[in-house]
Amino acid sequence: MLQRDRLDCALALGCTPHMRPELELRARQITSRRSRAQLARSFRRTVAEVQRPRTPRYGAAVPLRTAAVRPWSEALLGLADRLDAPDTLSPAAIARVRELLTDGTGPLYCDHPRRSLDQMIWRIADVLQAYPAPDDAARQT
């Protein structure tokens, strides 16, 4: 688990996957259609949860910051649509999406995150462009 987190962090920072075999493998894992669909569902669940607030539940899950998430619901749904699109997205974008969804100290969950939700969304958008699939990149050279 820690190794995956380190690799995701390196990809989120923009490390080129072909630099190391383990980065290349992790990039393939997180950019797979299945992984992207799972992330898209997570965004949609997040938006659905803030649209229909319920009484607070107590448990192990970190509660969403409804007031911070609600104004950015449309952008999160737009990211979900991009994740579901057939084009291949950059590993950096997917790693940043994973960070946004899973970091309990991030803007979805924490009152005083390092970056605001809008900063995180723009950070993802900055590297979201279509990315050539590994086979396509090999054919272009």
C-alpha positions as CSV (number, residue, x, y, z in Angstrom):
1,M,0.0,0.0,0.0
2,L,2.8,2.5,0.9
3,Q,4.6,1.7,-2.4
4,R,1.4,2.4,-4.4
5,D,1.0,5.7,-2.5
6,R,4.6,6.7,-3.3
7,L,4.2,5.8,-6.9
8,D,0.9,7.7,-7.1
9,C,2.6,10.7,-5.6
10,A,5.4,10.5,-8.1
11,L,2.9,10.3,-11.0
12,A,0.8,13.2,-9.5
13,L,4.0,15.3,-9.5
14,G,4.4,14.5,-13.2
15,C,7.1,11.9,-13.3
16,T,7.3,10.2,-16.6
17,P,6.0,6.6,-16.2
18,H,8.6,5.0,-18.5
19,M,11.4,6.3,-16.2
20,R,10.9,3.2,-14.0
21,P,9.2,-0.1,-14.6
22,E,7.2,0.2,-11.3
23,L,5.9,3.6,-12.4
24,E,4.9,2.3,-15.8
25,L,3.0,-0.6,-14.2
26,R,1.3,1.7,-11.7
27,A,0.4,4.2,-14.5
28,R,-1.2,1.3,-16.4
29,Q,-3.1,0.2,-13.4
30,I,-4.6,3.6,-12.4
31,T,-5.4,4.6,-16.0
32,S,-7.3,1.4,-16.8
33,R,-10.9,1.7,-17.8
34,R,-12.0,-0.1,-14.7
35,S,-10.0,2.1,-12.3
36,R,-11.2,5.3,-14.1
37,A,-14.9,4.1,-13.9
38,Q,-14.4,3.4,-10.2
39,L,-13.1,7.0,-9.6
40,A,-15.9,8.4,-11.7
41,R,-18.5,6.6,-9.5
42,S,-16.7,8.0,-6.4
43,F,-17.1,11.6,-7.7
44,R,-20.8,10.9,-8.5
45,R,-21.4,9.4,-5.0
46,T,-19.7,12.4,-3.5
47,V,-21.9,14.9,-5.3
48,A,-25.0,12.8,-4.6
49,E,-24.1,12.8,-0.9
50,V,-23.8,16.6,-0.7
51,Q,-27.0,17.2,-2.7
52,R,-29.1,15.2,-0.3
53,P,-27.7,15.8,3.2
54,R,-28.7,13.4,5.9
55,T,-28.4,13.3,9.6
56,P,-24.8,12.8,10.6
57,R,-23.7,9.3,10.9
58,Y,-21.0,8.2,13.2
59,G,-18.4,5.7,12.1
60,A,-15.0,5.3,10.6
61,A,-15.7,7.3,7.4
62,V,-14.4,10.9,7.3
63,P,-17.5,13.2,6.7
64,L,-17.5,15.3,3.6
65,R,-17.3,19.1,3.8
66,T,-20.7,19.7,2.3
67,A,-20.4,23.5,2.2
68,A,-17.1,23.3,0.4
69,V,-18.1,20.6,-2.1
70,R,-21.6,21.8,-3.1
71,P,-20.4,24.8,-5.2
72,W,-18.0,22.5,-7.1
73,S,-20.5,19.7,-7.7
74,E,-20.7,20.5,-11.4
75,A,-16.9,20.5,-11.9
76,L,-16.7,17.2,-10.0
77,L,-19.4,15.7,-12.3
78,G,-17.5,17.0,-15.3
79,L,-14.4,15.2,-14.1
80,A,-16.4,12.1,-13.7
81,D,-17.6,12.4,-17.3
82,R,-14.0,12.8,-18.4
83,L,-12.9,9.7,-16.4
84,D,-15.7,7.7,-18.2
85,A,-14.7,9.0,-21.7
86,P,-12.9,6.5,-24.0
87,D,-9.8,8.6,-24.5
88,T,-6.7,7.7,-22.4
89,L,-6.0,10.3,-19.7
90,S,-2.6,11.2,-18.3
91,P,-1.4,9.2,-15.3
92,A,-0.7,12.5,-13.5
93,A,-4.4,13.5,-13.8
94,I,-5.6,10.1,-12.5
95,A,-3.1,10.1,-9.6
96,R,-4.3,13.6,-8.7
97,V,-7.9,12.5,-8.8
98,R,-7.0,9.5,-6.5
99,E,-5.3,12.0,-4.1
100,L,-8.4,14.2,-4.0
101,L,-10.7,11.4,-3.3
102,T,-8.6,9.5,-0.7
103,D,-6.7,12.2,1.2
104,G,-8.5,12.6,4.5
105,T,-6.6,15.9,5.0
106,G,-7.6,17.2,1.6
107,P,-10.3,19.7,0.7
108,L,-13.2,17.2,0.4
109,Y,-12.8,16.3,4.1
110,C,-10.6,18.7,6.0
111,D,-11.6,22.2,7.3
112,H,-8.0,23.6,6.7
113,P,-6.6,21.6,3.7
114,R,-3.2,22.5,2.1
115,R,-5.0,23.3,-1.2
116,S,-8.6,24.4,-1.6
117,L,-11.1,22.3,-3.7
118,D,-11.0,24.7,-6.6
119,Q,-7.1,24.6,-6.6
120,M,-7.2,20.8,-6.6
121,I,-9.8,20.7,-9.5
122,W,-7.6,23.1,-11.5
123,R,-4.5,21.1,-10.7
124,I,-6.2,18.0,-12.1
125,A,-7.5,19.9,-15.2
126,D,-4.0,21.2,-15.9
127,V,-2.8,17.7,-16.7
128,L,-6.1,16.1,-17.8
129,Q,-5.5,16.2,-21.6
130,A,-5.7,13.0,-23.6
131,Y,-2.6,10.9,-23.3
132,P,-1.4,8.5,-25.8
133,A,-1.9,4.9,-24.8
134,P,1.5,3.0,-24.4
135,D,1.0,1.2,-27.7
136,D,0.2,4.4,-29.5
137,A,3.3,6.1,-28.1
138,A,5.5,3.3,-29.4
139,R,3.9,3.5,-32.9
140,Q,4.5,7.2,-33.1
141,T,8.3,6.9,-32.7
